[in-house]
Amino acid sequence: MRSEVLKGHLDLLVLSVLHNAPAHGYAVIQRLAEQSDGAFDLPEGTVYPALYRLERTGLLTSDETVVDGRRRRIYRLTPAGELALGDRIGEWEQFARSIARTLAAGT
Amino acid sequence: MSDDPIAAYLTMLDRSLRGRPNRDRVLVETEDHLRESADRLERSGMAPAAAAREAVSRMGDAEPLGRAAGGRVAAAAVLSLGWLAAIGLLAAAAAVRGPGQDGPSPGFPVLLVVGALAAGVVSLLAAAAVWSWSSAVATADAVRRRGMAAFAAAAAFGLVALAVHVGKHQNGGSRTLREQRALFCLAVAALVLLVSLAWMELNARAERSRNVPRP
C-alpha cells in the first residue's frame, strides 16, 4: 500500500494497536505489519512522529522502563485516547461506507 | 566515521537533534529500536553487520525523525536577553550616583538589584517555558502548563520593567513615593509568579493522577 495513503490514517492505526495492550515503538510497528498481513509496511521511523503527536495531544502517555539492560519507552492509551479511538473508528466506518456506496453507484 | 551502522545513524540523528527538546529521549528510544531490530534479524540468520545495516535501512532517514522531536527554539536567546538585562541592572546599581540633591535616593540601587534578580529568575522561567512549549512530545496538559509559565514570565517581566521605569523616570511625587510604587510593581510580579507556580504544580499533580494506568 502506498505510504502516503497510509500516513493519513496512521494516528487511528496506532491508537488501535495500542488499545488494551501497551507497547514500545518497535512493537507498534510489528503489530501494524502483523495485523495488516504485511500491507502496512512503512519505514519504521515514521511511526515515532505519530507517537509523539498522540502523546502531545494527550491521547497517549508513556513511561520508561529497562529491558535487557536497555532503556525502553512504553506507550499506552490515556482515557482520552480510548474515547478518541471509539470516535475515530465511528468516523472511519462512516467514511468507508460512503466511499463504498459512491464506488458502487459509479460502476 | 563509526564502523557500526547503528552508531553512525545515531550520530546523524544526534546532529539533527541539536538544539531541540527531548534529545536524550529520542536518541535512547531510537537506539533501543535499532538494536532490537538488528537482534531479531540476527536471530533470523542474518550476519551481525548485515543485520545492523538492514535495521538502519528499515528505520528511514534520520533527519525527519530529528525534526519530529520538536522545533528548534529560542530558549537560549530568551535566557541571554534576560541575563543581559540582569547584568545591565546590576551594572546600573553599581554605577548609580550616591544620594544627593540631584541623585537618586539611597533605596534606588537596592531597587535595581531586586530588578536584576527578578529579571534573572523570569528569564529562566521564560526560557524553560519556550523550550518545553516547542517539544513535540509534551502532553496537552503540559502545554497548557507551559503556556501559563510563559504568561507568568511575560507578565512578571513587564511588571519588573514597569517598576524600573516608575522608580527612575516617573514625574510627580517624591523619590520615596516613586520607590514605593516601584516596589509595589515588583511585589505584584512576585505574586504573579507564585500564583502561576502553584497553579502549574496543581495542574501537574492532576495530570499525573489522570495518567495512572488503569487495572
Interface residues (C-beta under 8 A of the other chain):
Chain A: P22 H24 G25 Y26 P43 E44 G45 T46 Y48 P49 Y52 R53 E55 R56 T57 G58 T61 E64 R70 R71 R72 R73 R76 T78 P79
Chain B: R25 V26 V28 E29 T30 E31 D32 H33 R35 E36 S37 R58 M59 G60 D61 A62 P64 L65 A68 A69 G70 S135 A136 V137 A138 T139 A140 D141 V143 R210 N211 P213 R214
